[in-house]
């Protein structure tokens, strides 16, 4: 732990050097650092389940799907990650007995990832563990969480992440 705020120090240096977009730099750097902190807390909470956040998200997506299974390509689209990342996550989840690969009933070219009963049990317990730590955001009030969610949603929408 540092004895000073490095983002405030960066901000001071940007101002001293008369560099532009000080507010944007400070906000972007803060978002990036907050992401690192939150992911670290989330992954720490998932250690007892031998999961990372990306594997938890894949399991949760399968748990929420109507049939408990999805094509790997569709999972990548919904999780907004590269197909290789989905393949790696499913490989590990399959090795751990939390999902299985099954052929698609109508399309022989498509492989589905299907959550197992053990996968459902683990993802439910992991979701409880994440709720216990408020997903790494326990130091923030409900009002601040709502405002933060609104602000980041606007940022995501403006970046073309989704269309309402």
C-alpha positions as CSV (number, residue, x, y, z in Angstrom):
1,X,0.0,0.0,0.0
2,X,1.3,3.4,-1.0
3,X,1.4,6.4,1.4
4,X,0.1,8.6,-1.4
5,X,-2.4,8.5,-4.2
6,X,-0.4,7.8,-7.5
7,X,-3.3,9.0,-9.6
8,X,-3.3,12.4,-7.8
9,X,0.4,12.5,-8.4
10,X,-0.1,11.8,-12.1
11,X,-2.7,14.5,-12.2
12,X,-0.3,17.0,-10.6
13,X,2.3,16.1,-13.2
14,X,-0.1,16.4,-16.1
15,X,-1.1,19.9,-14.9
16,X,2.5,20.9,-14.3
17,X,3.5,19.9,-17.8
18,X,0.4,21.5,-19.3
19,X,-0.8,18.3,-20.9
20,X,-4.4,18.2,-22.1
21,X,-7.3,16.1,-20.9
22,X,-6.4,16.1,-17.2
23,X,-9.9,15.2,-16.1
24,X,-10.2,12.4,-18.6
25,X,-6.7,11.0,-17.8
26,X,-7.5,11.0,-14.1
27,X,-10.9,9.3,-14.6
28,X,-9.6,6.7,-17.1
29,X,-6.7,5.9,-14.8
30,X,-9.0,5.6,-11.8
31,X,-11.4,3.3,-13.7
32,X,-8.5,1.1,-14.7
33,X,-7.1,0.9,-11.2
34,X,-10.5,0.3,-9.7
35,X,-11.0,-2.6,-12.1
36,X,-7.7,-4.1,-11.0
37,X,-8.8,-3.8,-7.3
38,X,-12.3,-5.2,-7.8
39,X,-11.1,-8.1,-10.0
40,X,-8.5,-8.9,-7.3
41,X,-11.1,-9.0,-4.6
42,X,-13.5,-11.0,-6.7
43,X,-10.9,-13.6,-7.6
44,X,-9.8,-13.9,-4.0
45,X,-13.4,-14.7,-3.0
46,X,-13.6,-17.3,-5.8
47,X,-10.4,-19.1,-4.7
48,X,-12.2,-21.7,-2.5
49,X,-14.2,-22.7,-5.6
50,X,-11.2,-22.9,-7.9
51,X,-12.7,-20.3,-10.1
52,X,-11.7,-17.0,-11.7
53,X,-14.2,-14.3,-12.5
54,X,-14.1,-15.2,-16.1
55,X,-14.9,-18.9,-15.4
56,X,-17.6,-17.8,-12.9
57,X,-19.2,-15.6,-15.6
58,X,-19.2,-18.5,-18.0
59,X,-20.9,-20.8,-15.4
60,X,-23.4,-18.1,-14.5
61,X,-24.3,-17.6,-18.1
62,X,-24.9,-21.3,-18.6
63,X,-26.9,-21.5,-15.3
64,X,-29.2,-18.6,-16.5
65,X,-29.7,-20.1,-20.0
66,X,-33.0,-21.8,-20.7
67,X,-31.5,-25.2,-21.4
68,X,-28.4,-24.9,-19.3
69,X,-26.3,-25.0,-22.5
70,X,-25.1,-22.6,-25.2
71,X,-22.9,-22.7,-28.3
72,X,-19.4,-21.6,-27.5
73,X,-19.6,-18.8,-30.1
74,X,-22.8,-17.4,-28.5
75,X,-21.1,-17.5,-25.1
76,X,-18.2,-15.4,-26.5
77,X,-20.7,-12.8,-27.8
78,X,-22.6,-12.6,-24.6
79,X,-19.5,-12.4,-22.4
80,X,-17.9,-10.0,-24.9
81,X,-14.7,-12.0,-25.0
82,X,-12.5,-13.5,-27.8
83,X,-13.5,-17.1,-28.8
84,X,-10.2,-18.4,-27.5
85,X,-11.0,-17.1,-24.0
86,X,-14.3,-19.0,-24.0
87,X,-12.5,-22.2,-25.2
88,X,-9.9,-21.9,-22.4
89,X,-12.6,-21.2,-19.8
90,X,-14.7,-24.2,-20.9
91,X,-11.7,-26.4,-21.1
92,X,-10.9,-25.7,-17.5
93,X,-14.6,-25.9,-16.4
94,X,-14.9,-29.2,-18.2
95,X,-11.7,-30.6,-16.6
96,X,-13.2,-29.7,-13.2
97,X,-16.5,-31.4,-14.0
98,X,-18.5,-28.2,-14.0
99,X,-19.5,-28.3,-17.6
100,X,-19.5,-30.8,-20.4
101,X,-19.3,-30.4,-24.2
102,X,-22.2,-31.9,-26.1
103,X,-23.1,-31.9,-29.8
104,X,-25.8,-29.6,-31.0
105,X,-29.0,-31.5,-31.8
106,X,-29.6,-29.7,-35.1
107,X,-26.2,-28.5,-36.2
108,X,-23.4,-31.0,-36.3
109,X,-20.8,-28.2,-36.7
110,X,-21.8,-26.6,-33.3
111,X,-20.6,-27.7,-29.9
112,X,-22.5,-26.7,-26.8
113,X,-21.2,-26.1,-23.3
114,X,-23.6,-27.6,-20.8
115,X,-23.5,-26.9,-17.1
116,X,-23.5,-30.0,-14.9
117,X,-25.3,-30.5,-11.6
118,X,-22.0,-29.9,-9.8
119,X,-21.5,-26.7,-11.9
120,X,-24.9,-25.4,-10.8
121,X,-24.0,-26.2,-7.1
122,X,-20.6,-24.5,-7.4
123,X,-21.9,-21.4,-9.2
124,X,-24.6,-20.8,-6.7
125,X,-22.2,-21.1,-3.8
126,X,-19.7,-18.8,-5.6
127,X,-22.5,-16.2,-6.2
128,X,-23.2,-16.2,-2.5
129,X,-19.5,-15.7,-1.8
130,X,-19.4,-12.7,-4.2
131,X,-22.6,-11.3,-2.7
132,X,-20.9,-11.6,0.8
133,X,-18.2,-9.2,-0.4
134,X,-20.6,-7.0,-2.5
135,X,-18.5,-8.0,-5.5
136,X,-15.5,-6.1,-4.0
137,X,-17.5,-2.9,-3.7
138,X,-18.5,-3.1,0.0
139,X,-17.0,0.3,0.8
140,X,-19.5,2.1,-1.4
141,X,-23.0,3.0,-0.4
142,X,-26.1,2.0,-2.4
143,X,-26.4,5.6,-3.7
144,X,-22.8,5.7,-4.8
145,X,-23.2,2.3,-6.5
146,X,-26.2,3.5,-8.4
147,X,-24.5,6.6,-9.6
148,X,-21.4,4.7,-10.5
149,X,-23.4,2.2,-12.5
150,X,-25.3,4.9,-14.3
151,X,-22.1,6.7,-15.2
152,X,-20.3,3.6,-16.4
153,X,-23.4,2.5,-18.4
154,X,-23.4,5.9,-20.1
155,X,-19.7,5.4,-20.9
156,X,-20.3,1.9,-22.3
157,X,-23.3,3.1,-24.4
158,X,-21.2,6.0,-25.8
159,X,-18.4,3.6,-26.7
160,X,-20.9,1.5,-28.7
161,X,-20.9,-1.4,-26.2
162,X,-24.6,-1.8,-26.6
163,X,-27.7,-0.1,-28.1
164,X,-30.8,0.5,-26.1
